[in-house]
């Protein structure tokens, strides 16, 4: 296991220079992501008994859950970069990779559901579409998780049944793949790319339609134009985060799946790992979606900010309450 195989991607020294920044950046992303998504989860838990849920809140909660689970999966990827263990590499190529896929495409789909929800709210502001009901939101969320979990479990089972035993440390996860599993892997990548492209086209269409609606409202001087401007801003935030985090990854991932053995395989591997790191930033950027789309969450953040900025005021209140209690 101590020797690098001839098919390894890089020489030891150059690979160390490449992986060290990845370990550092992913570690920072992990800490920030846990902090932000932990704060969001705490907010949702505190709000559970205080107000009736909505379909938007259901989708936002599931998006938060996907981000939090991705944070829990990052230590395996970080350990893989920092270690040359063949066992860790095998775990990374199976559980680590599929966990990334699971949470990435869960986030992508829930972003799509949020966009559909907001789009219908703009197009049919006086009515409620079936996709906007709380019950349908719960059903869609459950079906999404079950569908992606089934694919993930199936992929892992096939990997361990068919993977090739190696006597040296592999440079690519593809070195583990048998011929039959390579076909399954490429089919899996194509299917994931179709999901991504479908959501991407929908998001662009929703933003374009929202912008047209805003322009029409401003031209006719409708009273709701200011509200529509905010809706367009919210849609822009959603589309921007989606593009920044997921477009670079998919531009590289599909070519790499087919060309990793070619002369450009080394370059594509570098690009794929950097693009994967960028996609992980999703766990740090998604709280912006919650902040702009959820009025209650904005109020919660501002309240928490005031507490942090004015700790003396909070302390005085506690002392005053304690003093009154002692006097009684």
Protein Blocks (a to p, Z undefined) as FASTA:
>chain_A
ZZccfkbmbdfklmmmmmmmmmmmmmmmmmmmmmmmmmmmmmmmmmmmmpccdfklmmmm
mmmmmmmmmmmmmmmmmmmmmpccfklmmmmmmmmmmmmmmmmmmmmmmmmmmmmmmmmm
mmmmmbccfklpmklmmmmmmmmmmmmmmmmmmmmmmmmmmpccdfbdcfbfklmpcfkl
mmmmmmmmmmmmmmmmmmmmmmmmmmmmmmmmmmmmmmnopaklmmmmmmmmmmmmmmmm
mmmmmmmmmmmmmmmmmmmmmmklmmmmmmmmmmmmmmmmmmmmmmmmmmmmmmklmmmm
mmmmmmmmmmmlmmmmmmmmmmmmmmZZ
